Amino acid sequence: MYLPEPHPTSSTRALELLETASADPTRSVQEDPEIRAAFEEGLRQLAEDIVEHNPGLAHLLLGMGEAPSPSVHGQN
């Protein structure tokens, strides 16, 4: 009996992209729009998780965006 190939799931595609990018991540992100989009989506999801679960850390990271950072100067 013939069984068609299953459609690739997003997790399968994510693993394929990760394998492709692992050899030279910087070049892969710069040259491949699909890898760049996956990287940006992952980064966006990470940022949303940080804001949701640890708003203090989110504030600290945003304050570290400029050097020297007046909003986090002297804070631990």
mmCIF file of the N, C-alpha and C atoms, coordinates in Angstrom:
data_MODEL
# 
_entry.id   MODEL 
# 
loop_
_atom_site.group_PDB 
_atom_site.id 
_atom_site.type_symbol 
_atom_site.label_atom_id 
_atom_site.label_alt_id 
_atom_site.label_comp_id 
_atom_site.label_asym_id 
_atom_site.label_entity_id 
_atom_site.label_seq_id 
_atom_site.pdbx_PDB_ins_code 
_atom_site.Cartn_x 
_atom_site.Cartn_y 
_atom_site.Cartn_z 
_atom_site.occupancy 
_atom_site.B_iso_or_equiv 
_atom_site.pdbx_formal_charge 
_atom_site.auth_seq_id 
_atom_site.auth_comp_id 
_atom_site.auth_asym_id 
_atom_site.auth_atom_id 
_atom_site.pdbx_PDB_model_num 
ATOM 1   N N  . MET A 1 1  ? 0.839  -1.173 0.000  1.00 0.00 ? 1  MET A N  1 
ATOM 2   C CA . MET A 1 1  ? 0.000  0.000  0.000  1.00 0.00 ? 1  MET A CA 1 
ATOM 3   C C  . MET A 1 1  ? 0.887  1.240  0.000  1.00 0.00 ? 1  MET A C  1 
ATOM 4   N N  . TYR A 1 2  ? 0.493  2.211  -0.799 1.00 0.00 ? 2  TYR A N  1 
ATOM 5   C CA . TYR A 1 2  ? 1.232  3.469  -0.905 1.00 0.00 ? 2  TYR A CA 1 
ATOM 6   C C  . TYR A 1 2  ? 0.801  4.432  0.191  1.00 0.00 ? 2  TYR A C  1 
ATOM 7   N N  . LEU A 1 3  ? 1.758  4.928  0.936  1.00 0.00 ? 3  LEU A N  1 
ATOM 8   C CA . LEU A 1 3  ? 1.484  5.946  1.942  1.00 0.00 ? 3  LEU A CA 1 
ATOM 9   C C  . LEU A 1 3  ? 2.202  7.224  1.526  1.00 0.00 ? 3  LEU A C  1 
ATOM 10  N N  . PRO A 1 4  ? 1.480  8.305  1.384  1.00 0.00 ? 4  PRO A N  1 
ATOM 11  C CA . PRO A 1 4  ? 2.129  9.552  0.977  1.00 0.00 ? 4  PRO A CA 1 
ATOM 12  C C  . PRO A 1 4  ? 3.075  10.063 2.066  1.00 0.00 ? 4  PRO A C  1 
ATOM 13  N N  . GLU A 1 5  ? 4.041  10.806 1.624  1.00 0.00 ? 5  GLU A N  1 
ATOM 14  C CA . GLU A 1 5  ? 4.974  11.430 2.576  1.00 0.00 ? 5  GLU A CA 1 
ATOM 15  C C  . GLU A 1 5  ? 4.203  12.375 3.478  1.00 0.00 ? 5  GLU A C  1 
ATOM 16  N N  . PRO A 1 6  ? 4.462  12.311 4.775  1.00 0.00 ? 6  PRO A N  1 
ATOM 17  C CA . PRO A 1 6  ? 3.775  13.259 5.653  1.00 0.00 ? 6  PRO A CA 1 
ATOM 18  C C  . PRO A 1 6  ? 4.270  14.676 5.388  1.00 0.00 ? 6  PRO A C  1 
ATOM 19  N N  . HIS A 1 7  ? 3.381  15.622 5.611  1.00 0.00 ? 7  HIS A N  1 
ATOM 20  C CA . HIS A 1 7  ? 3.778  17.013 5.452  1.00 0.00 ? 7  HIS A CA 1 
ATOM 21  C C  . HIS A 1 7  ? 4.751  17.380 6.555  1.00 0.00 ? 7  HIS A C  1 
ATOM 22  N N  . PRO A 1 8  ? 5.805  18.093 6.206  1.00 0.00 ? 8  PRO A N  1 
ATOM 23  C CA . PRO A 1 8  ? 6.757  18.459 7.252  1.00 0.00 ? 8  PRO A CA 1 
ATOM 24  C C  . PRO A 1 8  ? 6.102  19.378 8.280  1.00 0.00 ? 8  PRO A C  1 
ATOM 25  N N  . THR A 1 9  ? 6.287  19.055 9.530  1.00 0.00 ? 9  THR A N  1 
ATOM 26  C CA . THR A 1 9  ? 5.748  19.886 10.591 1.00 0.00 ? 9  THR A CA 1 
ATOM 27  C C  . THR A 1 9  ? 6.678  21.059 10.828 1.00 0.00 ? 9  THR A C  1 
ATOM 28  N N  . SER A 1 10 ? 6.195  22.031 11.566 1.00 0.00 ? 10 SER A N  1 
ATOM 29  C CA . SER A 1 10 ? 7.022  23.194 11.834 1.00 0.00 ? 10 SER A CA 1 
ATOM 30  C C  . SER A 1 10 ? 8.251  22.802 12.639 1.00 0.00 ? 10 SER A C  1 
ATOM 31  N N  . SER A 1 11 ? 8.129  21.825 13.545 1.00 0.00 ? 11 SER A N  1 
ATOM 32  C CA . SER A 1 11 ? 9.300  21.420 14.320 1.00 0.00 ? 11 SER A CA 1 
ATOM 33  C C  . SER A 1 11 ? 10.317 20.697 13.450 1.00 0.00 ? 11 SER A C  1 
ATOM 34  N N  . THR A 1 12 ? 9.837  19.913 12.494 1.00 0.00 ? 12 THR A N  1 
ATOM 35  C CA . THR A 1 12 ? 10.753 19.246 11.563 1.00 0.00 ? 12 THR A CA 1 
ATOM 36  C C  . THR A 1 12 ? 11.483 20.283 10.718 1.00 0.00 ? 12 THR A C  1 
ATOM 37  N N  . ARG A 1 13 ? 10.740 21.265 10.229 1.00 0.00 ? 13 ARG A N  1 
ATOM 38  C CA . ARG A 1 13 ? 11.346 22.323 9.405  1.00 0.00 ? 13 ARG A CA 1 
ATOM 39  C C  . ARG A 1 13 ? 12.318 23.144 10.234 1.00 0.00 ? 13 ARG A C  1 
ATOM 40  N N  . ALA A 1 14 ? 11.992 23.386 11.495 1.00 0.00 ? 14 ALA A N  1 
ATOM 41  C CA . ALA A 1 14 ? 12.890 24.139 12.365 1.00 0.00 ? 14 ALA A CA 1 
ATOM 42  C C  . ALA A 1 14 ? 14.205 23.385 12.565 1.00 0.00 ? 14 ALA A C  1 
ATOM 43  N N  . LEU A 1 15 ? 14.121 22.064 12.717 1.00 0.00 ? 15 LEU A N  1 
ATOM 44  C CA . LEU A 1 15 ? 15.343 21.265 12.856 1.00 0.00 ? 15 LEU A CA 1 
ATOM 45  C C  . LEU A 1 15 ? 16.182 21.300 11.579 1.00 0.00 ? 15 LEU A C  1 
ATOM 46  N N  . GLU A 1 16 ? 15.522 21.262 10.433 1.00 0.00 ? 16 GLU A N  1 
ATOM 47  C CA . GLU A 1 16 ? 16.250 21.352 9.163  1.00 0.00 ? 16 GLU A CA 1 
ATOM 48  C C  . GLU A 1 16 ? 16.975 22.687 9.046  1.00 0.00 ? 16 GLU A C  1 
ATOM 49  N N  . LEU A 1 17 ? 16.284 23.769 9.425  1.00 0.00 ? 17 LEU A N  1 
ATOM 50  C CA . LEU A 1 17 ? 16.911 25.092 9.379  1.00 0.00 ? 17 LEU A CA 1 
ATOM 51  C C  . LEU A 1 17 ? 18.084 25.178 10.347 1.00 0.00 ? 17 LEU A C  1 
ATOM 52  N N  . LEU A 1 18 ? 17.934 24.594 11.532 1.00 0.00 ? 18 LEU A N  1 
ATOM 53  C CA . LEU A 1 18 ? 19.000 24.608 12.516 1.00 0.00 ? 18 LEU A CA 1 
ATOM 54  C C  . LEU A 1 18 ? 20.223 23.856 12.005 1.00 0.00 ? 18 LEU A C  1 
ATOM 55  N N  . GLU A 1 19 ? 20.005 22.714 11.392 1.00 0.00 ? 19 GLU A N  1 
ATOM 56  C CA . GLU A 1 19 ? 21.113 21.950 10.833 1.00 0.00 ? 19 GLU A CA 1 
ATOM 57  C C  . GLU A 1 19 ? 21.819 22.734 9.729  1.00 0.00 ? 19 GLU A C  1 
ATOM 58  N N  . THR A 1 20 ? 21.047 23.420 8.907  1.00 0.00 ? 20 THR A N  1 
ATOM 59  C CA . THR A 1 20 ? 21.627 24.212 7.832  1.00 0.00 ? 20 THR A CA 1 
ATOM 60  C C  . THR A 1 20 ? 22.460 25.359 8.380  1.00 0.00 ? 20 THR A C  1 
ATOM 61  N N  . ALA A 1 21 ? 21.960 26.010 9.419  1.00 0.00 ? 21 ALA A N  1 
ATOM 62  C CA . ALA A 1 21 ? 22.621 27.196 9.963  1.00 0.00 ? 21 ALA A CA 1 
ATOM 63  C C  . ALA A 1 21 ? 23.778 26.863 10.891 1.00 0.00 ? 21 ALA A C  1 
ATOM 64  N N  . SER A 1 22 ? 23.867 25.639 11.381 1.00 0.00 ? 22 SER A N  1 
ATOM 65  C CA . SER A 1 22 ? 24.871 25.320 12.394 1.00 0.00 ? 22 SER A CA 1 
ATOM 66  C C  . SER A 1 22 ? 26.297 25.419 11.871 1.00 0.00 ? 22 SER A C  1 
ATOM 67  N N  . ALA A 1 23 ? 26.528 25.218 10.596 1.00 0.00 ? 23 ALA A N  1 
ATOM 68  C CA . ALA A 1 23 ? 27.883 25.291 10.053 1.00 0.00 ? 23 ALA A CA 1 
ATOM 69  C C  . ALA A 1 23 ? 28.450 26.702 10.135 1.00 0.00 ? 23 ALA A C  1 
ATOM 70  N N  . ASP A 1 24 ? 27.674 27.694 9.772  1.00 0.00 ? 24 ASP A N  1 
ATOM 71  C CA . ASP A 1 24 ? 28.107 29.098 9.824  1.00 0.00 ? 24 ASP A CA 1 
ATOM 72  C C  . ASP A 1 24 ? 26.888 29.956 10.114 1.00 0.00 ? 24 ASP A C  1 
ATOM 73  N N  . PRO A 1 25 ? 26.529 30.103 11.404 1.00 0.00 ? 25 PRO A N  1 
ATOM 74  C CA . PRO A 1 25 ? 25.281 30.782 11.747 1.00 0.00 ? 25 PRO A CA 1 
ATOM 75  C C  . PRO A 1 25 ? 25.214 32.228 11.277 1.00 0.00 ? 25 PRO A C  1 
ATOM 76  N N  . THR A 1 26 ? 26.288 32.970 11.394 1.00 0.00 ? 26 THR A N  1 
ATOM 77  C CA . THR A 1 26 ? 26.258 34.377 11.001 1.00 0.00 ? 26 THR A CA 1 
ATOM 78  C C  . THR A 1 26 ? 25.966 34.521 9.519  1.00 0.00 ? 26 THR A C  1 
ATOM 79  N N  . ARG A 1 27 ? 26.660 33.780 8.709  1.00 0.00 ? 27 ARG A N  1 
ATOM 80  C CA . ARG A 1 27 ? 26.457 33.846 7.260  1.00 0.00 ? 27 ARG A CA 1 
ATOM 81  C C  . ARG A 1 27 ? 25.067 33.343 6.885  1.00 0.00 ? 27 ARG A C  1 
ATOM 82  N N  . SER A 1 28 ? 24.624 32.282 7.551  1.00 0.00 ? 28 SER A N  1 
ATOM 83  C CA . SER A 1 28 ? 23.311 31.723 7.240  1.00 0.00 ? 28 SER A CA 1 
ATOM 84  C C  . SER A 1 28 ? 22.196 32.724 7.509  1.00 0.00 ? 28 SER A C  1 
ATOM 85  N N  . VAL A 1 29 ? 22.276 33.434 8.640  1.00 0.00 ? 29 VAL A N  1 
ATOM 86  C CA . VAL A 1 29 ? 21.246 34.421 8.974  1.00 0.00 ? 29 VAL A CA 1 
ATOM 87  C C  . VAL A 1 29 ? 21.276 35.577 7.988  1.00 0.00 ? 29 VAL A C  1 
ATOM 88  N N  . GLN A 1 30 ? 22.465 35.974 7.559  1.00 0.00 ? 30 GLN A N  1 
ATOM 89  C CA . GLN A 1 30 ? 22.582 37.100 6.630  1.00 0.00 ? 30 GLN A CA 1 
ATOM 90  C C  . GLN A 1 30 ? 22.121 36.741 5.224  1.00 0.00 ? 30 GLN A C  1 
ATOM 91  N N  . GLU A 1 31 ? 22.352 35.514 4.800  1.00 0.00 ? 31 GLU A N  1 
ATOM 92  C CA . GLU A 1 31 ? 22.110 35.149 3.405  1.00 0.00 ? 31 GLU A CA 1 
ATOM 93  C C  . GLU A 1 31 ? 20.783 34.440 3.146  1.00 0.00 ? 31 GLU A C  1 
ATOM 94  N N  . ASP A 1 32 ? 20.235 33.772 4.127  1.00 0.00 ? 32 ASP A N  1 
ATOM 95  C CA . ASP A 1 32 ? 19.029 32.976 3.902  1.00 0.00 ? 32 ASP A CA 1 
ATOM 96  C C  . ASP A 1 32 ? 17.838 33.641 4.579  1.00 0.00 ? 32 ASP A C  1 
ATOM 97  N N  . PRO A 1 33 ? 16.894 34.162 3.801  1.00 0.00 ? 33 PRO A N  1 
ATOM 98  C CA . PRO A 1 33 ? 15.756 34.856 4.396  1.00 0.00 ? 33 PRO A CA 1 
ATOM 99  C C  . PRO A 1 33 ? 14.890 33.959 5.288  1.00 0.00 ? 33 PRO A C  1 
ATOM 100 N N  . GLU A 1 34 ? 14.808 32.673 4.963  1.00 0.00 ? 34 GLU A N  1 
ATOM 101 C CA . GLU A 1 34 ? 14.007 31.767 5.784  1.00 0.00 ? 34 GLU A CA 1 
ATOM 102 C C  . GLU A 1 34 ? 14.660 31.556 7.153  1.00 0.00 ? 34 GLU A C  1 
ATOM 103 N N  . ILE A 1 35 ? 15.972 31.409 7.178  1.00 0.00 ? 35 ILE A N  1 
ATOM 104 C CA . ILE A 1 35 ? 16.687 31.262 8.444  1.00 0.00 ? 35 ILE A CA 1 
ATOM 105 C C  . ILE A 1 35 ? 16.605 32.554 9.238  1.00 0.00 ? 35 ILE A C  1 
ATOM 106 N N  . ARG A 1 36 ? 16.745 33.696 8.558  1.00 0.00 ? 36 ARG A N  1 
ATOM 107 C CA . ARG A 1 36 ? 16.634 34.985 9.241  1.00 0.00 ? 36 ARG A CA 1 
ATOM 108 C C  . ARG A 1 36 ? 15.257 35.150 9.881  1.00 0.00 ? 36 ARG A C  1 
ATOM 109 N N  . ALA A 1 37 ? 14.219 34.776 9.153  1.00 0.00 ? 37 ALA A N  1 
ATOM 110 C CA . ALA A 1 37 ? 12.860 34.882 9.684  1.00 0.00 ? 37 ALA A CA 1 
ATOM 111 C C  . ALA A 1 37 ? 12.672 33.950 10.886 1.00 0.00 ? 37 ALA A C  1 
ATOM 112 N N  . ALA A 1 38 ? 13.216 32.728 10.801 1.00 0.00 ? 38 ALA A N  1 
ATOM 113 C CA . ALA A 1 38 ? 13.109 31.791 11.921 1.00 0.00 ? 38 ALA A CA 1 
ATOM 114 C C  . ALA A 1 38 ? 13.863 32.317 13.133 1.00 0.00 ? 38 ALA A C  1 
ATOM 115 N N  . PHE A 1 39 ? 15.036 32.899 12.905 1.00 0.00 ? 39 PHE A N  1 
ATOM 116 C CA . PHE A 1 39 ? 15.813 33.471 14.002 1.00 0.00 ? 39 PHE A CA 1 
ATOM 117 C C  . PHE A 1 39 ? 15.058 34.622 14.657 1.00 0.00 ? 39 PHE A C  1 
ATOM 118 N N  . GLU A 1 40 ? 14.513 35.511 13.847 1.00 0.00 ? 40 GLU A N  1 
ATOM 119 C CA . GLU A 1 40 ? 13.782 36.654 14.386 1.00 0.00 ? 40 GLU A CA 1 
ATOM 120 C C  . GLU A 1 40 ? 12.529 36.215 15.133 1.00 0.00 ? 40 GLU A C  1 
ATOM 121 N N  . GLU A 1 41 ? 11.848 35.191 14.636 1.00 0.00 ? 41 GLU A N  1 
ATOM 122 C CA . GLU A 1 41 ? 10.661 34.674 15.325 1.00 0.00 ? 41 GLU A CA 1 
ATOM 123 C C  . GLU A 1 41 ? 11.047 34.060 16.668 1.00 0.00 ? 41 GLU A C  1 
ATOM 124 N N  . GLY A 1 42 ? 12.134 33.302 16.686 1.00 0.00 ? 42 GLY A N  1 
ATOM 125 C CA . GLY A 1 42 ? 12.604 32.719 17.938 1.00 0.00 ? 42 GLY A CA 1 
ATOM 126 C C  . GLY A 1 42 ? 13.023 33.785 18.941 1.00 0.00 ? 42 GLY A C  1 
ATOM 127 N N  . LEU A 1 43 ? 13.681 34.807 18.461 1.00 0.00 ? 43 LEU A N  1 
ATOM 128 C CA . LEU A 1 43 ? 14.093 35.910 19.327 1.00 0.00 ? 43 LEU A CA 1 
ATOM 129 C C  . LEU A 1 43 ? 12.879 36.663 19.863 1.00 0.00 ? 43 LEU A C  1 
ATOM 130 N N  . ARG A 1 44 ? 11.892 36.876 19.015 1.00 0.00 ? 44 ARG A N  1 
ATOM 131 C CA . ARG A 1 44 ? 10.660 37.547 19.441 1.00 0.00 ? 44 ARG A CA 1 
ATOM 132 C C  . ARG A 1 44 ? 9.941  36.721 20.514 1.00 0.00 ? 44 ARG A C  1 
ATOM 133 N N  . GLN A 1 45 ? 9.875  35.413 20.323 1.00 0.00 ? 45 GLN A N  1 
ATOM 134 C CA . GLN A 1 45 ? 9.228  34.542 21.301 1.00 0.00 ? 45 GLN A CA 1 
ATOM 135 C C  . GLN A 1 45 ? 9.984  34.554 22.619 1.00 0.00 ? 45 GLN A C  1 
ATOM 136 N N  . LEU A 1 46 ? 11.311 34.557 22.561 1.00 0.00 ? 46 LEU A N  1 
ATOM 137 C CA . LEU A 1 46 ? 12.115 34.639 23.777 1.00 0.00 ? 46 LEU A CA 1 
ATOM 138 C C  . LEU A 1 46 ? 11.841 35.938 24.520 1.00 0.00 ? 46 LEU A C  1 
ATOM 139 N N  . ALA A 1 47 ? 11.789 37.039 23.794 1.00 0.00 ? 47 ALA A N  1 
ATOM 140 C CA . ALA A 1 47 ? 11.514 38.334 24.413 1.00 0.00 ? 47 ALA A CA 1 
ATOM 141 C C  . ALA A 1 47 ? 10.140 38.353 25.074 1.00 0.00 ? 47 ALA A C  1 
ATOM 142 N N  . GLU A 1 48 ? 9.141  37.780 24.412 1.00 0.00 ? 48 GLU A N  1 
ATOM 143 C CA . GLU A 1 48 ? 7.800  37.726 24.995 1.00 0.00 ? 48 GLU A CA 1 
ATOM 144 C C  . GLU A 1 48 ? 7.786  36.889 26.263 1.00 0.00 ? 48 GLU A C  1 
ATOM 145 N N  . ASP A 1 49 ? 8.523  35.783 26.273 1.00 0.00 ? 49 ASP A N  1 
ATOM 146 C CA . ASP A 1 49 ? 8.601  34.947 27.468 1.00 0.00 ? 49 ASP A CA 1 
ATOM 147 C C  . ASP A 1 49 ? 9.293  35.682 28.615 1.00 0.00 ? 49 ASP A C  1 
ATOM 148 N N  . ILE A 1 50 ? 10.353 36.426 28.318 1.00 0.00 ? 50 ILE A N  1 
ATOM 149 C CA . ILE A 1 50 ? 11.055 37.182 29.357 1.00 0.00 ? 50 ILE A CA 1 
ATOM 150 C C  . ILE A 1 50 ? 10.139 38.247 29.939 1.00 0.00 ? 50 ILE A C  1 
ATOM 151 N N  . VAL A 1 51 ? 9.430  38.971 29.086 1.00 0.00 ? 51 VAL A N  1 
ATOM 152 C CA . VAL A 1 51 ? 8.515  40.013 29.563 1.00 0.00 ? 51 VAL A CA 1 
ATOM 153 C C  . VAL A 1 51 ? 7.417  39.401 30.419 1.00 0.00 ? 51 VAL A C  1 
ATOM 154 N N  . GLU A 1 52 ? 6.894  38.264 30.011 1.00 0.00 ? 52 GLU A N  1 
ATOM 155 C CA . GLU A 1 52 ? 5.801  37.634 30.748 1.00 0.00 ? 52 GLU A CA 1 
ATOM 156 C C  . GLU A 1 52 ? 6.247  37.081 32.095 1.00 0.00 ? 52 GLU A C  1 
ATOM 157 N N  . HIS A 1 53 ? 7.404  36.413 32.111 1.00 0.00 ? 53 HIS A N  1 
ATOM 158 C CA . HIS A 1 53 ? 7.806  35.687 33.311 1.00 0.00 ? 53 HIS A CA 1 
ATOM 159 C C  . HIS A 1 53 ? 8.791  36.438 34.205 1.00 0.00 ? 53 HIS A C  1 
ATOM 160 N N  . ASN A 1 54 ? 9.481  37.425 33.670 1.00 0.00 ? 54 ASN A N  1 
ATOM 161 C CA . ASN A 1 54 ? 10.450 38.152 34.480 1.00 0.00 ? 54 ASN A CA 1 
ATOM 162 C C  . ASN A 1 54 ? 10.566 39.591 33.983 1.00 0.00 ? 54 ASN A C  1 
ATOM 163 N N  . PRO A 1 55 ? 9.593  40.435 34.300 1.00 0.00 ? 55 PRO A N  1 
ATOM 164 C CA . PRO A 1 55 ? 9.610  41.809 33.812 1.00 0.00 ? 55 PRO A CA 1 
ATOM 165 C C  . PRO A 1 55 ? 10.818 42.603 34.297 1.00 0.00 ? 55 PRO A C  1 
ATOM 166 N N  . GLY A 1 56 ? 11.347 42.270 35.474 1.00 0.00 ? 56 GLY A N  1 
ATOM 167 C CA . GLY A 1 56 ? 12.548 42.962 35.961 1.00 0.00 ? 56 GLY A CA 1 
ATOM 168 C C  . GLY A 1 56 ? 13.736 42.714 35.056 1.00 0.00 ? 56 GLY A C  1 
ATOM 169 N N  . LEU A 1 57 ? 13.880 41.484 34.594 1.00 0.00 ? 57 LEU A N  1 
ATOM 170 C CA . LEU A 1 57 ? 14.960 41.160 33.664 1.00 0.00 ? 57 LEU A CA 1 
ATOM 171 C C  . LEU A 1 57 ? 14.752 41.879 32.339 1.00 0.00 ? 57 LEU A C  1 
ATOM 172 N N  . ALA A 1 58 ? 13.508 41.964 31.887 1.00 0.00 ? 58 ALA A N  1 
ATOM 173 C CA . ALA A 1 58 ? 13.212 42.675 30.645 1.00 0.00 ? 58 ALA A CA 1 
ATOM 174 C C  . ALA A 1 58 ? 13.642 44.134 30.762 1.00 0.00 ? 58 ALA A C  1 
ATOM 175 N N  . HIS A 1 59 ? 13.345 44.759 31.900 1.00 0.00 ? 59 HIS A N  1 
ATOM 176 C CA . HIS A 1 59 ? 13.733 46.157 32.117 1.00 0.00 ? 59 HIS A CA 1 
ATOM 177 C C  . HIS A 1 59 ? 15.248 46.293 32.103 1.00 0.00 ? 59 HIS A C  1 
ATOM 178 N N  . LEU A 1 60 ? 15.934 45.363 32.762 1.00 0.00 ? 60 LEU A N  1 
ATOM 179 C CA . LEU A 1 60 ? 17.390 45.395 32.800 1.00 0.00 ? 60 LEU A CA 1 
ATOM 180 C C  . LEU A 1 60 ? 17.985 45.248 31.405 1.00 0.00 ? 60 LEU A C  1 
ATOM 181 N N  . LEU A 1 61 ? 17.472 44.304 30.625 1.00 0.00 ? 61 LEU A N  1 
ATOM 182 C CA . LEU A 1 61 ? 17.996 44.090 29.274 1.00 0.00 ? 61 LEU A CA 1 
ATOM 183 C C  . LEU A 1 61 ? 17.735 45.291 28.370 1.00 0.00 ? 61 LEU A C  1 
ATOM 184 N N  . LEU A 1 62 ? 16.563 45.894 28.491 1.00 0.00 ? 62 LEU A N  1 
ATOM 185 C CA . LEU A 1 62 ? 16.272 47.084 27.691 1.00 0.00 ? 62 LEU A CA 1 
ATOM 186 C C  . LEU A 1 62 ? 17.203 48.230 28.085 1.00 0.00 ? 62 LEU A C  1 
ATOM 187 N N  . GLY A 1 63 ? 17.483 48.356 29.364 1.00 0.00 ? 63 GLY A N  1 
ATOM 188 C CA . GLY A 1 63 ? 18.382 49.398 29.830 1.00 0.00 ? 63 GLY A CA 1 
ATOM 189 C C  . GLY A 1 63 ? 19.812 49.211 29.378 1.00 0.00 ? 63 GLY A C  1 
ATOM 190 N N  . MET A 1 64 ? 20.181 47.964 29.093 1.00 0.00 ? 64 MET A N  1 
ATOM 191 C CA . MET A 1 64 ? 21.545 47.680 28.660 1.00 0.00 ? 64 MET A CA 1 
ATOM 192 C C  . MET A 1 64 ? 21.731 47.919 27.167 1.00 0.00 ? 64 MET A C  1 
ATOM 193 N N  . GLY A 1 65 ? 20.696 48.389 26.491 1.00 0.00 ? 65 GLY A N  1 
ATOM 194 C CA . GLY A 1 65 ? 20.772 48.595 25.052 1.00 0.00 ? 65 GLY A CA 1 
ATOM 195 C C  . GLY A 1 65 ? 21.725 49.685 24.626 1.00 0.00 ? 65 GLY A C  1 
ATOM 196 N N  . GLU A 1 66 ? 22.008 50.622 25.504 1.00 0.00 ? 66 GLU A N  1 
ATOM 197 C CA . GLU A 1 66 ? 22.932 51.715 25.193 1.00 0.00 ? 66 GLU A CA 1 
ATOM 198 C C  . GLU A 1 66 ? 24.069 51.686 26.195 1.00 0.00 ? 66 GLU A C  1 
ATOM 199 N N  . ALA A 1 67 ? 25.232 52.149 25.794 1.00 0.00 ? 67 ALA A N  1 
ATOM 200 C CA . ALA A 1 67 ? 26.377 52.182 26.709 1.00 0.00 ? 67 ALA A CA 1 
ATOM 201 C C  . ALA A 1 67 ? 26.828 53.622 26.882 1.00 0.00 ? 67 ALA A C  1 
ATOM 202 N N  . PRO A 1 68 ? 27.096 54.106 28.055 1.00 0.00 ? 68 PRO A N  1 
ATOM 203 C CA . PRO A 1 68 ? 26.714 53.491 29.329 1.00 0.00 ? 68 PRO A CA 1 
ATOM 204 C C  . PRO A 1 68 ? 25.230 53.673 29.548 1.00 0.00 ? 68 PRO A C  1 
ATOM 205 N N  . SER A 1 69 ? 24.671 52.769 30.280 1.00 0.00 ? 69 SER A N  1 
ATOM 206 C CA . SER A 1 69 ? 23.224 52.758 30.470 1.00 0.00 ? 69 SER A CA 1 
ATOM 207 C C  . SER A 1 69 ? 22.844 53.474 31.761 1.00 0.00 ? 69 SER A C  1 
ATOM 208 N N  . PRO A 1 70 ? 22.205 54.613 31.648 1.00 0.00 ? 70 PRO A N  1 
ATOM 209 C CA . PRO A 1 70 ? 21.848 55.338 32.864 1.00 0.00 ? 70 PRO A CA 1 
ATOM 210 C C  . PRO A 1 70 ? 20.770 54.644 33.691 1.00 0.00 ? 70 PRO A C  1 
ATOM 211 N N  . SER A 1 71 ? 19.911 53.855 33.063 1.00 0.00 ? 71 SER A N  1 
ATOM 212 C CA . SER A 1 71 ? 18.813 53.252 33.812 1.00 0.00 ? 71 SER A CA 1 
ATOM 213 C C  . SER A 1 71 ? 19.254 52.071 34.666 1.00 0.00 ? 71 SER A C  1 
ATOM 214 N N  . VAL A 1 72 ? 20.388 51.449 34.355 1.00 0.00 ? 72 VAL A N  1 
ATOM 215 C CA . VAL A 1 72 ? 20.834 50.314 35.163 1.00 0.00 ? 72 VAL A CA 1 
ATOM 216 C C  . VAL A 1 72 ? 22.156 50.599 35.857 1.00 0.00 ? 72 VAL A C  1 
ATOM 217 N N  . HIS A 1 73 ? 22.688 51.796 35.714 1.00 0.00 ? 73 HIS A N  1 
ATOM 218 C CA . HIS A 1 73 ? 23.969 52.124 36.327 1.00 0.00 ? 73 HIS A CA 1 
ATOM 219 C C  . HIS A 1 73 ? 23.878 51.970 37.838 1.00 0.00 ? 73 HIS A C  1 
ATOM 220 N N  . GLY A 1 74 ? 24.737 51.143 38.390 1.00 0.00 ? 74 GLY A N  1 
ATOM 221 C CA . GLY A 1 74 ? 24.775 50.953 39.826 1.00 0.00 ? 74 GLY A CA 1 
ATOM 222 C C  . GLY A 1 74 ? 23.778 49.955 40.355 1.00 0.00 ? 74 GLY A C  1 
ATOM 223 N N  . GLN A 1 75 ? 22.987 49.339 39.496 1.00 0.00 ? 75 GLN A N  1 
ATOM 224 C CA . GLN A 1 75 ? 22.020 48.353 39.955 1.00 0.00 ? 75 GLN A CA 1 
ATOM 225 C C  . GLN A 1 75 ? 22.580 46.953 39.697 1.00 0.00 ? 75 GLN A C  1 
ATOM 226 N N  . ASN A 1 76 ? 22.275 46.034 40.594 1.00 0.00 ? 76 ASN A N  1 
ATOM 227 C CA . ASN A 1 76 ? 22.704 44.647 40.419 1.00 0.00 ? 76 ASN A CA 1 
ATOM 228 C C  . ASN A 1 76 ? 21.582 43.835 39.844 1.00 0.00 ? 76 ASN A C  1 
# 
